Amino acid sequence: YEAELAYCRLVVTVNEATAKTYVPGMVLGKITASGKYLTAVETASDGSKTAAAIVLFEQAIPASTDTKVVVLVKGPASVAKGGLILDATYNDNTKKGLVYTTLEGLGIQVLESA
């Protein structure tokens, strides 16, 4: 049995305040009010603190512009901890552990190594 790729992936709209480059493994959160995604930041209060997706391809994101990005939003899937890119605000094992647990809840298994 092979799961259909579109089952786990989505094209979502992101909008960042400043220009940045998304790279594979970057963890995104989802803004509750707008449904748009952006880099998950542990100190966010708009809902984007909670891990909701993982970037699959490198892509330049212009500032304050709605941009379409392909992401992994649910499993079945496995990722290595070392392959995940978290914002610097996830600066201790407890905060990182919450991200890993949230991803596991989406069916994305977080492995110690690849």
DOLOFI-145532 format. One record per residue (C-alpha): x, y, z; residue number from 0. Coordinates in nm, 4 decimals, m for minus. Layout:
N
SITE          u          v          w     i
SITE          X          Y          Z   NUM
...
REM end
This chain:
114
SITE          u          v          w     i
SITE     0.0000     0.0000     0.0000     0
SITE     0.1319     0.3406    m0.0926     1
SITE    m0.0379     0.6555     0.0321     2
SITE    m0.1213     0.9205    m0.2254     3
SITE     0.1254     1.2092    m0.1898     4
SITE    m0.1470     1.4735    m0.2017     5
SITE    m0.2939     1.3222     0.1139     6
SITE     0.0005     1.4455     0.3219     7
SITE     0.0982     1.7583     0.1320     8
SITE    m0.0817     2.0853     0.0749     9
SITE    m0.0136     2.4093    m0.1037    10
SITE    m0.0693     2.6746     0.1632    11
SITE    m0.0510     3.0522     0.1767    12
SITE     0.2292     3.2020     0.3823    13
SITE     0.2869     3.5653     0.4724    14
SITE     0.5980     3.6820     0.6567    15
SITE     0.6608     4.0334     0.7901    16
SITE     1.0168     4.0267     0.6533    17
SITE     1.1611     3.8561     0.3474    18
SITE     1.3187     3.5188     0.4150    19
SITE     1.4101     3.1961     0.2444    20
SITE     1.2198     2.8847     0.3428    21
SITE     1.4253     2.5666     0.3395    22
SITE     1.3171     2.2031     0.3615    23
SITE     1.2460     2.1054     0.7208    24
SITE     1.1448     2.4526     0.8404    25
SITE     0.8540     2.4275     1.0827    26
SITE     0.5570     2.6571     1.0221    27
SITE     0.2652     2.7568     1.2387    28
SITE    m0.0843     2.8602     1.1308    29
SITE    m0.2408     3.1938     1.2243    30
SITE    m0.5789     3.1211     1.3797    31
SITE    m0.7604     3.4298     1.2443    32
SITE    m0.6408     3.4217     0.8812    33
SITE    m0.5495     3.0569     0.8244    34
SITE    m0.2189     3.1694     0.6738    35
SITE     0.1094     3.0087     0.7721    36
SITE     0.4411     3.1552     0.8820    37
SITE     0.7528     3.0502     1.0680    38
SITE     0.6478     2.8968     1.4000    39
SITE     0.7762     3.1180     1.6821    40
SITE     0.7496     2.9994     2.0422    41
SITE     0.6501     3.3434     2.1701    42
SITE     0.3690     3.4001     1.9145    43
SITE     0.0173     3.4644     2.0442    44
SITE    m0.1711     3.4452     1.7124    45
SITE    m0.1846     3.0631     1.6959    46
SITE     0.1329     3.0274     1.4901    47
SITE     0.3277     2.9065     1.7941    48
SITE     0.1837     2.5586     1.7347    49
SITE     0.3637     2.3520     1.4707    50
SITE     0.1259     2.2935     1.1791    51
SITE     0.3415     2.2170     0.8741    52
SITE     0.6913     2.1406     0.7492    53
SITE     0.8355     2.3123     0.4402    54
SITE     0.9272     2.0665     0.1633    55
SITE     1.1133     2.2822    m0.0912    56
SITE     1.3452     2.5820    m0.0790    57
SITE     1.1634     2.9006    m0.1719    58
SITE     1.2184     3.2753    m0.1378    59
SITE     0.9350     3.4439     0.0530    60
SITE     0.8946     3.8192    m0.0084    61
SITE     0.7952     4.0469     0.2789    62
SITE     0.4238     4.1034     0.3446    63
SITE     0.3160     3.9116     0.0349    64
SITE     0.0837     3.6114     0.0182    65
SITE     0.2943     3.3306    m0.1267    66
SITE     0.2040     2.9689    m0.2076    67
SITE     0.4290     2.7013    m0.0534    68
SITE     0.4208     2.3199    m0.0605    69
SITE     0.4238     2.1743     0.2910    70
SITE     0.3801     1.8490     0.4772    71
SITE     0.0734     1.8826     0.6995    72
SITE     0.0034     1.5290     0.8190    73
SITE     0.1231     1.1733     0.8088    74
SITE     0.1839     0.9056     0.7507    75
SITE     0.5342     1.0476     0.7360    76
SITE     0.8630     1.0346     0.9244    77
SITE     1.1178     1.3107     0.9760    78
SITE     1.4468     1.3166     1.1636    79
SITE     1.4859     1.5674     1.4482    80
SITE     1.8080     1.6844     1.2853    81
SITE     1.6166     1.7629     0.9657    82
SITE     1.3716     1.9970     1.1359    83
SITE     1.4510     2.3668     1.1437    84
SITE     1.3009     2.5476     1.4398    85
SITE     1.3020     2.9184     1.5140    86
SITE     1.5626     3.0193     1.7744    87
SITE     1.2826     3.0855     2.0269    88
SITE     1.2490     2.7074     2.0672    89
SITE     1.5641     2.7241     2.2771    90
SITE     1.5357     2.4319     2.5185    91
SITE     1.4422     2.0653     2.5122    92
SITE     1.0998     2.1244     2.6699    93
SITE     0.9970     2.3706     2.3978    94
SITE     1.1387     2.1497     2.1234    95
SITE     0.9628     1.8494     2.2766    96
SITE     0.6284     2.0268     2.2443    97
SITE     0.6924     2.0777     1.8728    98
SITE     0.7820     1.7105     1.8272    99
SITE     0.4720     1.6002     2.0201   100
SITE     0.2498     1.8273     1.8109   101
SITE     0.3952     1.6880     1.4879   102
SITE     0.3442     1.3328     1.6159   103
SITE    m0.0199     1.4264     1.6765   104
SITE    m0.0442     1.5120     1.3052   105
SITE     0.0842     1.1648     1.2161   106
SITE     0.4366     1.2895     1.1423   107
SITE     0.6755     1.0604     1.3283   108
SITE     0.9802     1.2457     1.4635   109
SITE     1.2835     1.0172     1.4678   110
SITE     1.6075     1.0590     1.6619   111
SITE     1.8033     1.0044     1.3369   112
SITE     1.7337     0.9409     0.9695   113
REM end
